[in-house]
Amino acid sequence: MDASVERKPFREAIWPVLACGAGLFSDGYINNVIGSVTTVLTYQYGDLYKNSTAKLYVADIAFAGTASIL
């Protein structure tokens, strides 16, 4: 380790770790919710939803919403 590198105090160094953890939690939450949304739409609209192109794009829209936040 180079002696000229100054270490940050723990309270300053932990913030990026917490922010990344919150982001991962948020992504997992959205992925879980979109699975439930797809199930509910399937029950509510039946074959109309199953045979539509909307079913293909619901998860894509959720991903786009997640990526646009970043």
mmCIF file of the N, C-alpha and C atoms, coordinates in Angstrom:
data_MODEL
# 
_entry.id   MODEL 
# 
loop_
_atom_site.group_PDB 
_atom_site.id 
_atom_site.type_symbol 
_atom_site.label_atom_id 
_atom_site.label_alt_id 
_atom_site.label_comp_id 
_atom_site.label_asym_id 
_atom_site.label_entity_id 
_atom_site.label_seq_id 
_atom_site.pdbx_PDB_ins_code 
_atom_site.Cartn_x 
_atom_site.Cartn_y 
_atom_site.Cartn_z 
_atom_site.occupancy 
_atom_site.B_iso_or_equiv 
_atom_site.pdbx_formal_charge 
_atom_site.auth_seq_id 
_atom_site.auth_comp_id 
_atom_site.auth_asym_id 
_atom_site.auth_atom_id 
_atom_site.pdbx_PDB_model_num 
ATOM 1   N N  . MET A 1 1  ? 0.845   -1.187  0.000   1.00 0.00 ? 1  MET A N  1 
ATOM 2   C CA . MET A 1 1  ? 0.000   0.000   0.000   1.00 0.00 ? 1  MET A CA 1 
ATOM 3   C C  . MET A 1 1  ? 0.878   1.233   0.000   1.00 0.00 ? 1  MET A C  1 
ATOM 4   N N  . ASP A 1 2  ? 0.520   2.154   -0.847  1.00 0.00 ? 2  ASP A N  1 
ATOM 5   C CA . ASP A 1 2  ? 1.290   3.383   -0.983  1.00 0.00 ? 2  ASP A CA 1 
ATOM 6   C C  . ASP A 1 2  ? 1.005   4.282   0.212   1.00 0.00 ? 2  ASP A C  1 
ATOM 7   N N  . ALA A 1 3  ? 2.068   4.786   0.817   1.00 0.00 ? 3  ALA A N  1 
ATOM 8   C CA . ALA A 1 3  ? 1.918   5.629   1.999   1.00 0.00 ? 3  ALA A CA 1 
ATOM 9   C C  . ALA A 1 3  ? 1.298   6.977   1.652   1.00 0.00 ? 3  ALA A C  1 
ATOM 10  N N  . SER A 1 4  ? 1.343   7.395   0.391   1.00 0.00 ? 4  SER A N  1 
ATOM 11  C CA . SER A 1 4  ? 0.805   8.698   0.011   1.00 0.00 ? 4  SER A CA 1 
ATOM 12  C C  . SER A 1 4  ? -0.718  8.673   -0.187  1.00 0.00 ? 4  SER A C  1 
ATOM 13  N N  . VAL A 1 5  ? -1.329  7.481   -0.189  1.00 0.00 ? 5  VAL A N  1 
ATOM 14  C CA . VAL A 1 5  ? -2.778  7.370   -0.350  1.00 0.00 ? 5  VAL A CA 1 
ATOM 15  C C  . VAL A 1 5  ? -3.438  7.583   1.003   1.00 0.00 ? 5  VAL A C  1 
ATOM 16  N N  . GLU A 1 6  ? -4.306  8.562   1.038   1.00 0.00 ? 6  GLU A N  1 
ATOM 17  C CA . GLU A 1 6  ? -4.985  8.872   2.295   1.00 0.00 ? 6  GLU A CA 1 
ATOM 18  C C  . GLU A 1 6  ? -6.297  8.095   2.372   1.00 0.00 ? 6  GLU A C  1 
ATOM 19  N N  . ARG A 1 7  ? -6.504  7.396   3.457   1.00 0.00 ? 7  ARG A N  1 
ATOM 20  C CA . ARG A 1 7  ? -7.732  6.620   3.650   1.00 0.00 ? 7  ARG A CA 1 
ATOM 21  C C  . ARG A 1 7  ? -8.824  7.518   4.192   1.00 0.00 ? 7  ARG A C  1 
ATOM 22  N N  . LYS A 1 8  ? -10.025 7.304   3.689   1.00 0.00 ? 8  LYS A N  1 
ATOM 23  C CA . LYS A 1 8  ? -11.172 8.054   4.190   1.00 0.00 ? 8  LYS A CA 1 
ATOM 24  C C  . LYS A 1 8  ? -11.656 7.411   5.484   1.00 0.00 ? 8  LYS A C  1 
ATOM 25  N N  . PRO A 1 9  ? -12.241 8.196   6.347   1.00 0.00 ? 9  PRO A N  1 
ATOM 26  C CA . PRO A 1 9  ? -12.852 7.610   7.548   1.00 0.00 ? 9  PRO A CA 1 
ATOM 27  C C  . PRO A 1 9  ? -14.000 6.683   7.147   1.00 0.00 ? 9  PRO A C  1 
ATOM 28  N N  . PHE A 1 10 ? -14.281 5.733   7.999   1.00 0.00 ? 10 PHE A N  1 
ATOM 29  C CA . PHE A 1 10 ? -15.319 4.743   7.718   1.00 0.00 ? 10 PHE A CA 1 
ATOM 30  C C  . PHE A 1 10 ? -16.650 5.404   7.393   1.00 0.00 ? 10 PHE A C  1 
ATOM 31  N N  . ARG A 1 11 ? -17.008 6.443   8.117   1.00 0.00 ? 11 ARG A N  1 
ATOM 32  C CA . ARG A 1 11 ? -18.296 7.117   7.899   1.00 0.00 ? 11 ARG A CA 1 
ATOM 33  C C  . ARG A 1 11 ? -18.405 7.726   6.504   1.00 0.00 ? 11 ARG A C  1 
ATOM 34  N N  . GLU A 1 12 ? -17.304 8.112   5.904   1.00 0.00 ? 12 GLU A N  1 
ATOM 35  C CA . GLU A 1 12 ? -17.320 8.637   4.534   1.00 0.00 ? 12 GLU A CA 1 
ATOM 36  C C  . GLU A 1 12 ? -17.240 7.515   3.508   1.00 0.00 ? 12 GLU A C  1 
ATOM 37  N N  . ALA A 1 13 ? -16.500 6.472   3.796   1.00 0.00 ? 13 ALA A N  1 
ATOM 38  C CA . ALA A 1 13 ? -16.276 5.389   2.844   1.00 0.00 ? 13 ALA A CA 1 
ATOM 39  C C  . ALA A 1 13 ? -17.486 4.467   2.708   1.00 0.00 ? 13 ALA A C  1 
ATOM 40  N N  . ILE A 1 14 ? -18.352 4.437   3.694   1.00 0.00 ? 14 ILE A N  1 
ATOM 41  C CA . ILE A 1 14 ? -19.471 3.502   3.673   1.00 0.00 ? 14 ILE A CA 1 
ATOM 42  C C  . ILE A 1 14 ? -20.619 3.964   2.774   1.00 0.00 ? 14 ILE A C  1 
ATOM 43  N N  . TRP A 1 15 ? -20.735 5.252   2.478   1.00 0.00 ? 15 TRP A N  1 
ATOM 44  C CA . TRP A 1 15 ? -21.862 5.769   1.705   1.00 0.00 ? 15 TRP A CA 1 
ATOM 45  C C  . TRP A 1 15 ? -21.988 5.163   0.313   1.00 0.00 ? 15 TRP A C  1 
ATOM 46  N N  . PRO A 1 16 ? -20.921 5.025   -0.462  1.00 0.00 ? 16 PRO A N  1 
ATOM 47  C CA . PRO A 1 16 ? -21.078 4.372   -1.770  1.00 0.00 ? 16 PRO A CA 1 
ATOM 48  C C  . PRO A 1 16 ? -21.551 2.919   -1.655  1.00 0.00 ? 16 PRO A C  1 
ATOM 49  N N  . VAL A 1 17 ? -21.113 2.223   -0.624  1.00 0.00 ? 17 VAL A N  1 
ATOM 50  C CA . VAL A 1 17 ? -21.534 0.844   -0.418  1.00 0.00 ? 17 VAL A CA 1 
ATOM 51  C C  . VAL A 1 17 ? -23.028 0.789   -0.111  1.00 0.00 ? 17 VAL A C  1 
ATOM 52  N N  . LEU A 1 18 ? -23.497 1.681   0.729   1.00 0.00 ? 18 LEU A N  1 
ATOM 53  C CA . LEU A 1 18 ? -24.924 1.724   1.066   1.00 0.00 ? 18 LEU A CA 1 
ATOM 54  C C  . LEU A 1 18 ? -25.771 2.114   -0.142  1.00 0.00 ? 18 LEU A C  1 
ATOM 55  N N  . ALA A 1 19 ? -25.281 3.053   -0.945  1.00 0.00 ? 19 ALA A N  1 
ATOM 56  C CA . ALA A 1 19 ? -26.023 3.464   -2.139  1.00 0.00 ? 19 ALA A CA 1 
ATOM 57  C C  . ALA A 1 19 ? -26.131 2.315   -3.137  1.00 0.00 ? 19 ALA A C  1 
ATOM 58  N N  . CYS A 1 20 ? -25.055 1.578   -3.342  1.00 0.00 ? 20 CYS A N  1 
ATOM 59  C CA . CYS A 1 20 ? -25.098 0.430   -4.259  1.00 0.00 ? 20 CYS A CA 1 
ATOM 60  C C  . CYS A 1 20 ? -26.025 -0.656  -3.736  1.00 0.00 ? 20 CYS A C  1 
ATOM 61  N N  . GLY A 1 21 ? -25.989 -0.899  -2.450  1.00 0.00 ? 21 GLY A N  1 
ATOM 62  C CA . GLY A 1 21 ? -26.883 -1.891  -1.848  1.00 0.00 ? 21 GLY A CA 1 
ATOM 63  C C  . GLY A 1 21 ? -28.346 -1.495  -2.005  1.00 0.00 ? 21 GLY A C  1 
ATOM 64  N N  . ALA A 1 22 ? -28.638 -0.217  -1.834  1.00 0.00 ? 22 ALA A N  1 
ATOM 65  C CA . ALA A 1 22 ? -30.013 0.257   -2.012  1.00 0.00 ? 22 ALA A CA 1 
ATOM 66  C C  . ALA A 1 22 ? -30.457 0.083   -3.461  1.00 0.00 ? 22 ALA A C  1 
ATOM 67  N N  . GLY A 1 23 ? -29.554 0.338   -4.396  1.00 0.00 ? 23 GLY A N  1 
ATOM 68  C CA . GLY A 1 23 ? -29.875 0.156   -5.807  1.00 0.00 ? 23 GLY A CA 1 
ATOM 69  C C  . GLY A 1 23 ? -30.160 -1.294  -6.142  1.00 0.00 ? 23 GLY A C  1 
ATOM 70  N N  . LEU A 1 24 ? -29.366 -2.195  -5.613  1.00 0.00 ? 24 LEU A N  1 
ATOM 71  C CA . LEU A 1 24 ? -29.596 -3.622  -5.855  1.00 0.00 ? 24 LEU A CA 1 
ATOM 72  C C  . LEU A 1 24 ? -30.914 -4.079  -5.252  1.00 0.00 ? 24 LEU A C  1 
ATOM 73  N N  . PHE A 1 25 ? -31.221 -3.587  -4.065  1.00 0.00 ? 25 PHE A N  1 
ATOM 74  C CA . PHE A 1 25 ? -32.492 -3.919  -3.424  1.00 0.00 ? 25 PHE A CA 1 
ATOM 75  C C  . PHE A 1 25 ? -33.652 -3.418  -4.281  1.00 0.00 ? 25 PHE A C  1 
ATOM 76  N N  . SER A 1 26 ? -33.538 -2.197  -4.774  1.00 0.00 ? 26 SER A N  1 
ATOM 77  C CA . SER A 1 26 ? -34.587 -1.611  -5.601  1.00 0.00 ? 26 SER A CA 1 
ATOM 78  C C  . SER A 1 26 ? -34.800 -2.416  -6.876  1.00 0.00 ? 26 SER A C  1 
ATOM 79  N N  . ASP A 1 27 ? -33.720 -2.822  -7.536  1.00 0.00 ? 27 ASP A N  1 
ATOM 80  C CA . ASP A 1 27 ? -33.840 -3.622  -8.757  1.00 0.00 ? 27 ASP A CA 1 
ATOM 81  C C  . ASP A 1 27 ? -34.521 -4.953  -8.485  1.00 0.00 ? 27 ASP A C  1 
ATOM 82  N N  . GLY A 1 28 ? -34.152 -5.599  -7.402  1.00 0.00 ? 28 GLY A N  1 
ATOM 83  C CA . GLY A 1 28 ? -34.776 -6.870  -7.042  1.00 0.00 ? 28 GLY A CA 1 
ATOM 84  C C  . GLY A 1 28 ? -36.244 -6.706  -6.724  1.00 0.00 ? 28 GLY A C  1 
ATOM 85  N N  . TYR A 1 29 ? -36.573 -5.624  -6.044  1.00 0.00 ? 29 TYR A N  1 
ATOM 86  C CA . TYR A 1 29 ? -37.973 -5.353  -5.700  1.00 0.00 ? 29 TYR A CA 1 
ATOM 87  C C  . TYR A 1 29 ? -38.803 -5.156  -6.963  1.00 0.00 ? 29 TYR A C  1 
ATOM 88  N N  . ILE A 1 30 ? -38.291 -4.378  -7.901  1.00 0.00 ? 30 ILE A N  1 
ATOM 89  C CA . ILE A 1 30 ? -39.028 -4.120  -9.139  1.00 0.00 ? 30 ILE A CA 1 
ATOM 90  C C  . ILE A 1 30 ? -39.205 -5.408  -9.935  1.00 0.00 ? 30 ILE A C  1 
ATOM 91  N N  . ASN A 1 31 ? -38.162 -6.232  -10.006 1.00 0.00 ? 31 ASN A N  1 
ATOM 92  C CA . ASN A 1 31 ? -38.282 -7.500  -10.722 1.00 0.00 ? 31 ASN A CA 1 
ATOM 93  C C  . ASN A 1 31 ? -39.327 -8.406  -10.074 1.00 0.00 ? 31 ASN A C  1 
ATOM 94  N N  . ASN A 1 32 ? -39.383 -8.416  -8.765  1.00 0.00 ? 32 ASN A N  1 
ATOM 95  C CA . ASN A 1 32 ? -40.373 -9.222  -8.059  1.00 0.00 ? 32 ASN A CA 1 
ATOM 96  C C  . ASN A 1 32 ? -41.783 -8.692  -8.316  1.00 0.00 ? 32 ASN A C  1 
ATOM 97  N N  . VAL A 1 33 ? -41.955 -7.401  -8.264  1.00 0.00 ? 33 VAL A N  1 
ATOM 98  C CA . VAL A 1 33 ? -43.273 -6.802  -8.463  1.00 0.00 ? 33 VAL A CA 1 
ATOM 99  C C  . VAL A 1 33 ? -43.775 -7.027  -9.882  1.00 0.00 ? 33 VAL A C  1 
ATOM 100 N N  . ILE A 1 34 ? -42.895 -6.898  -10.877 1.00 0.00 ? 34 ILE A N  1 
ATOM 101 C CA . ILE A 1 34 ? -43.354 -7.049  -12.262 1.00 0.00 ? 34 ILE A CA 1 
ATOM 102 C C  . ILE A 1 34 ? -43.803 -8.481  -12.516 1.00 0.00 ? 34 ILE A C  1 
ATOM 103 N N  . GLY A 1 35 ? -43.224 -9.442  -11.823 1.00 0.00 ? 35 GLY A N  1 
ATOM 104 C CA . GLY A 1 35 ? -43.706 -10.822 -11.930 1.00 0.00 ? 35 GLY A CA 1 
ATOM 105 C C  . GLY A 1 35 ? -45.124 -10.954 -11.416 1.00 0.00 ? 35 GLY A C  1 
ATOM 106 N N  . SER A 1 36 ? -45.415 -10.290 -10.314 1.00 0.00 ? 36 SER A N  1 
ATOM 107 C CA . SER A 1 36 ? -46.781 -10.304 -9.768  1.00 0.00 ? 36 SER A CA 1 
ATOM 108 C C  . SER A 1 36 ? -47.753 -9.586  -10.686 1.00 0.00 ? 36 SER A C  1 
ATOM 109 N N  . VAL A 1 37 ? -47.316 -8.491  -11.274 1.00 0.00 ? 37 VAL A N  1 
ATOM 110 C CA . VAL A 1 37 ? -48.175 -7.737  -12.195 1.00 0.00 ? 37 VAL A CA 1 
ATOM 111 C C  . VAL A 1 37 ? -48.542 -8.603  -13.395 1.00 0.00 ? 37 VAL A C  1 
ATOM 112 N N  . THR A 1 38 ? -47.567 -9.318  -13.936 1.00 0.00 ? 38 THR A N  1 
ATOM 113 C CA . THR A 1 38 ? -47.832 -10.201 -15.070 1.00 0.00 ? 38 THR A CA 1 
ATOM 114 C C  . THR A 1 38 ? -48.845 -11.277 -14.693 1.00 0.00 ? 38 THR A C  1 
ATOM 115 N N  . THR A 1 39 ? -48.714 -11.832 -13.496 1.00 0.00 ? 39 THR A N  1 
ATOM 116 C CA . THR A 1 39 ? -49.659 -12.859 -13.038 1.00 0.00 ? 39 THR A CA 1 
ATOM 117 C C  . THR A 1 39 ? -51.064 -12.286 -12.901 1.00 0.00 ? 39 THR A C  1 
ATOM 118 N N  . VAL A 1 40 ? -51.190 -11.118 -12.315 1.00 0.00 ? 40 VAL A N  1 
ATOM 119 C CA . VAL A 1 40 ? -52.501 -10.488 -12.141 1.00 0.00 ? 40 VAL A CA 1 
ATOM 120 C C  . VAL A 1 40 ? -53.128 -10.156 -13.486 1.00 0.00 ? 40 VAL A C  1 
ATOM 121 N N  . LEU A 1 41 ? -52.338 -9.636  -14.412 1.00 0.00 ? 41 LEU A N  1 
ATOM 122 C CA . LEU A 1 41 ? -52.880 -9.323  -15.737 1.00 0.00 ? 41 LEU A CA 1 
ATOM 123 C C  . LEU A 1 41 ? -53.347 -10.590 -16.458 1.00 0.00 ? 41 LEU A C  1 
ATOM 124 N N  . THR A 1 42 ? -52.618 -11.678 -16.264 1.00 0.00 ? 42 THR A N  1 
ATOM 125 C CA . THR A 1 42 ? -53.022 -12.950 -16.870 1.00 0.00 ? 42 THR A CA 1 
ATOM 126 C C  . THR A 1 42 ? -54.352 -13.424 -16.305 1.00 0.00 ? 42 THR A C  1 
ATOM 127 N N  . TYR A 1 43 ? -54.513 -13.326 -14.981 1.00 0.00 ? 43 TYR A N  1 
ATOM 128 C CA . TYR A 1 43 ? -55.785 -13.729 -14.366 1.00 0.00 ? 43 TYR A CA 1 
ATOM 129 C C  . TYR A 1 43 ? -56.933 -12.809 -14.783 1.00 0.00 ? 43 TYR A C  1 
ATOM 130 N N  . GLN A 1 44 ? -56.656 -11.531 -14.845 1.00 0.00 ? 44 GLN A N  1 
ATOM 131 C CA . GLN A 1 44 ? -57.719 -10.573 -15.130 1.00 0.00 ? 44 GLN A CA 1 
ATOM 132 C C  . GLN A 1 44 ? -58.165 -10.612 -16.594 1.00 0.00 ? 44 GLN A C  1 
ATOM 133 N N  . TYR A 1 45 ? -57.221 -10.710 -17.516 1.00 0.00 ? 45 TYR A N  1 
ATOM 134 C CA . TYR A 1 45 ? -57.566 -10.621 -18.934 1.00 0.00 ? 45 TYR A CA 1 
ATOM 135 C C  . TYR A 1 45 ? -57.486 -11.947 -19.677 1.00 0.00 ? 45 TYR A C  1 
ATOM 136 N N  . GLY A 1 46 ? -56.974 -12.983 -19.037 1.00 0.00 ? 46 GLY A N  1 
ATOM 137 C CA . GLY A 1 46 ? -56.958 -14.323 -19.617 1.00 0.00 ? 46 GLY A CA 1 
ATOM 138 C C  . GLY A 1 46 ? -56.260 -14.408 -20.961 1.00 0.00 ? 46 GLY A C  1 
ATOM 139 N N  . ASP A 1 47 ? -56.937 -15.037 -21.930 1.00 0.00 ? 47 ASP A N  1 
ATOM 140 C CA . ASP A 1 47 ? -56.347 -15.255 -23.247 1.00 0.00 ? 47 ASP A CA 1 
ATOM 141 C C  . ASP A 1 47 ? -56.060 -13.954 -23.992 1.00 0.00 ? 47 ASP A C  1 
ATOM 142 N N  . LEU A 1 48 ? -56.834 -12.928 -23.715 1.00 0.00 ? 48 LEU A N  1 
ATOM 143 C CA . LEU A 1 48 ? -56.603 -11.639 -24.365 1.00 0.00 ? 48 LEU A CA 1 
ATOM 144 C C  . LEU A 1 48 ? -55.189 -11.132 -24.050 1.00 0.00 ? 48 LEU A C  1 
ATOM 145 N N  . TYR A 1 49 ? -54.778 -11.272 -22.797 1.00 0.00 ? 49 TYR A N  1 
ATOM 146 C CA . TYR A 1 49 ? -53.431 -10.846 -22.403 1.00 0.00 ? 49 TYR A CA 1 
ATOM 147 C C  . TYR A 1 49 ? -52.377 -11.864 -22.839 1.00 0.00 ? 49 TYR A C  1 
ATOM 148 N N  . LYS A 1 50 ? -52.667 -13.145 -22.660 1.00 0.00 ? 50 LYS A N  1 
ATOM 149 C CA . LYS A 1 50 ? -51.699 -14.193 -23.004 1.00 0.00 ? 50 LYS A CA 1 
ATOM 150 C C  . LYS A 1 50 ? -51.303 -14.149 -24.470 1.00 0.00 ? 50 LYS A C  1 
ATOM 151 N N  . ASN A 1 51 ? -52.248 -13.851 -25.350 1.00 0.00 ? 51 ASN A N  1 
ATOM 152 C CA . ASN A 1 51 ? -51.995 -13.867 -26.784 1.00 0.00 ? 51 ASN A CA 1 
ATOM 153 C C  . ASN A 1 51 ? -51.616 -12.496 -27.347 1.00 0.00 ? 51 ASN A C  1 
ATOM 154 N N  . SER A 1 52 ? -51.472 -11.505 -26.486 1.00 0.00 ? 52 SER A N  1 
ATOM 155 C CA . SER A 1 52 ? -51.167 -10.157 -26.971 1.00 0.00 ? 52 SER A CA 1 
ATOM 156 C C  . SER A 1 52 ? -49.660 -9.900  -26.957 1.00 0.00 ? 52 SER A C  1 
ATOM 157 N N  . THR A 1 53 ? -49.273 -8.883  -27.681 1.00 0.00 ? 53 THR A N  1 
ATOM 158 C CA . THR A 1 53 ? -47.859 -8.473  -27.655 1.00 0.00 ? 53 THR A CA 1 
ATOM 159 C C  . THR A 1 53 ? -47.531 -7.723  -26.378 1.00 0.00 ? 53 THR A C  1 
ATOM 160 N N  . ALA A 1 54 ? -48.556 -7.259  -25.670 1.00 0.00 ? 54 ALA A N  1 
ATOM 161 C CA . ALA A 1 54 ? -48.318 -6.530  -24.422 1.00 0.00 ? 54 ALA A CA 1 
ATOM 162 C C  . ALA A 1 54 ? -47.557 -7.387  -23.416 1.00 0.00 ? 54 ALA A C  1 
ATOM 163 N N  . LYS A 1 55 ? -47.867 -8.684  -23.402 1.00 0.00 ? 55 LYS A N  1 
ATOM 164 C CA . LYS A 1 55 ? -47.194 -9.584  -22.466 1.00 0.00 ? 55 LYS A CA 1 
ATOM 165 C C  . LYS A 1 55 ? -45.681 -9.588  -22.702 1.00 0.00 ? 55 LYS A C  1 
ATOM 166 N N  . LEU A 1 56 ? -45.295 -9.438  -23.945 1.00 0.00 ? 56 LEU A N  1 
ATOM 167 C CA . LEU A 1 56 ? -43.866 -9.421  -24.267 1.00 0.00 ? 56 LEU A CA 1 
ATOM 168 C C  . LEU A 1 56 ? -43.175 -8.157  -23.776 1.00 0.00 ? 56 LEU A C  1 
ATOM 169 N N  . TYR A 1 57 ? -43.914 -7.058  -23.685 1.00 0.00 ? 57 TYR A N  1 
ATOM 170 C CA . TYR A 1 57 ? -43.292 -5.770  -23.417 1.00 0.00 ? 57 TYR A CA 1 
ATOM 171 C C  . TYR A 1 57 ? -43.426 -5.275  -21.978 1.00 0.00 ? 57 TYR A C  1 
ATOM 172 N N  . VAL A 1 58 ? -44.233 -5.918  -21.161 1.00 0.00 ? 58 VAL A N  1 
ATOM 173 C CA . VAL A 1 58 ? -44.423 -5.450  -19.778 1.00 0.00 ? 58 VAL A CA 1 
ATOM 174 C C  . VAL A 1 58 ? -43.104 -5.475  -19.011 1.00 0.00 ? 58 VAL A C  1 
ATOM 175 N N  . ALA A 1 59 ? -42.368 -6.559  -19.100 1.00 0.00 ? 59 ALA A N  1 
ATOM 176 C CA . ALA A 1 59 ? -41.077 -6.639  -18.400 1.00 0.00 ? 59 ALA A CA 1 
ATOM 177 C C  . ALA A 1 59 ? -40.073 -5.653  -18.992 1.00 0.00 ? 59 ALA A C  1 
ATOM 178 N N  . ASP A 1 60 ? -40.127 -5.448  -20.300 1.00 0.00 ? 60 ASP A N  1 
ATOM 179 C CA . ASP A 1 60 ? -39.228 -4.481  -20.937 1.00 0.00 ? 60 ASP A CA 1 
ATOM 180 C C  . ASP A 1 60 ? -39.489 -3.066  -20.440 1.00 0.00 ? 60 ASP A C  1 
ATOM 181 N N  . ILE A 1 61 ? -40.756 -2.740  -20.263 1.00 0.00 ? 61 ILE A N  1 
ATOM 182 C CA . ILE A 1 61 ? -41.111 -1.407  -19.771 1.00 0.00 ? 61 ILE A CA 1 
ATOM 183 C C  . ILE A 1 61 ? -40.610 -1.220  -18.338 1.00 0.00 ? 61 ILE A C  1 
ATOM 184 N N  . ALA A 1 62 ? -40.724 -2.252  -17.521 1.00 0.00 ? 62 ALA A N  1 
ATOM 185 C CA . ALA A 1 62 ? -40.226 -2.174  -16.144 1.00 0.00 ? 62 ALA A CA 1 
ATOM 186 C C  . ALA A 1 62 ? -38.719 -1.977  -16.145 1.00 0.00 ? 62 ALA A C  1 
ATOM 187 N N  . PHE A 1 63 ? -38.005 -2.690  -17.021 1.00 0.00 ? 63 PHE A N  1 
ATOM 188 C CA . PHE A 1 63 ? -36.555 -2.533  -17.107 1.00 0.00 ? 63 PHE A CA 1 
ATOM 189 C C  . PHE A 1 63 ? -36.187 -1.126  -17.560 1.00 0.00 ? 63 PHE A C  1 
ATOM 190 N N  . ALA A 1 64 ? -36.915 -0.599  -18.530 1.00 0.00 ? 64 ALA A N  1 
ATOM 191 C CA . ALA A 1 64 ? -36.633 0.745   -19.013 1.00 0.00 ? 64 ALA A CA 1 
ATOM 192 C C  . ALA A 1 64 ? -36.846 1.780   -17.896 1.00 0.00 ? 64 ALA A C  1 
ATOM 193 N N  . GLY A 1 65 ? -37.875 1.561   -17.098 1.00 0.00 ? 65 GLY A N  1 
ATOM 194 C CA . GLY A 1 65 ? -38.102 2.458   -15.960 1.00 0.00 ? 65 GLY A CA 1 
ATOM 195 C C  . GLY A 1 65 ? -36.985 2.385   -14.944 1.00 0.00 ? 65 GLY A C  1 
ATOM 196 N N  . THR A 1 66 ? -36.447 1.195   -14.730 1.00 0.00 ? 66 THR A N  1 
ATOM 197 C CA . THR A 1 66 ? -35.325 1.024   -13.803 1.00 0.00 ? 66 THR A CA 1 
ATOM 198 C C  . THR A 1 66 ? -34.071 1.673   -14.353 1.00 0.00 ? 66 THR A C  1 
ATOM 199 N N  . ALA A 1 67 ? -33.801 1.431   -15.625 1.00 0.00 ? 67 ALA A N  1 
ATOM 200 C CA . ALA A 1 67 ? -32.573 1.963   -16.242 1.00 0.00 ? 67 ALA A CA 1 
ATOM 201 C C  . ALA A 1 67 ? -32.617 3.476   -16.368 1.00 0.00 ? 67 ALA A C  1 
ATOM 202 N N  . SER A 1 68 ? -33.797 4.052   -16.558 1.00 0.00 ? 68 SER A N  1 
ATOM 203 C CA . SER A 1 68 ? -33.882 5.496   -16.724 1.00 0.00 ? 68 SER A CA 1 
ATOM 204 C C  . SER A 1 68 ? -33.619 6.229   -15.410 1.00 0.00 ? 68 SER A C  1 
ATOM 205 N N  . ILE A 1 69 ? -33.806 5.549   -14.300 1.00 0.00 ? 69 ILE A N  1 
ATOM 206 C CA . ILE A 1 69 ? -33.533 6.159   -12.992 1.00 0.00 ? 69 ILE A CA 1 
ATOM 207 C C  . ILE A 1 69 ? -32.030 6.328   -12.807 1.00 0.00 ? 69 ILE A C  1 
ATOM 208 N N  . LEU A 1 70 ? -31.282 5.392   -13.339 1.00 0.00 ? 70 LEU A N  1 
ATOM 209 C CA . LEU A 1 70 ? -29.836 5.436   -13.199 1.00 0.00 ? 70 LEU A CA 1 
ATOM 210 C C  . LEU A 1 70 ? -29.292 6.585   -13.994 1.00 0.00 ? 70 LEU A C  1 
# 
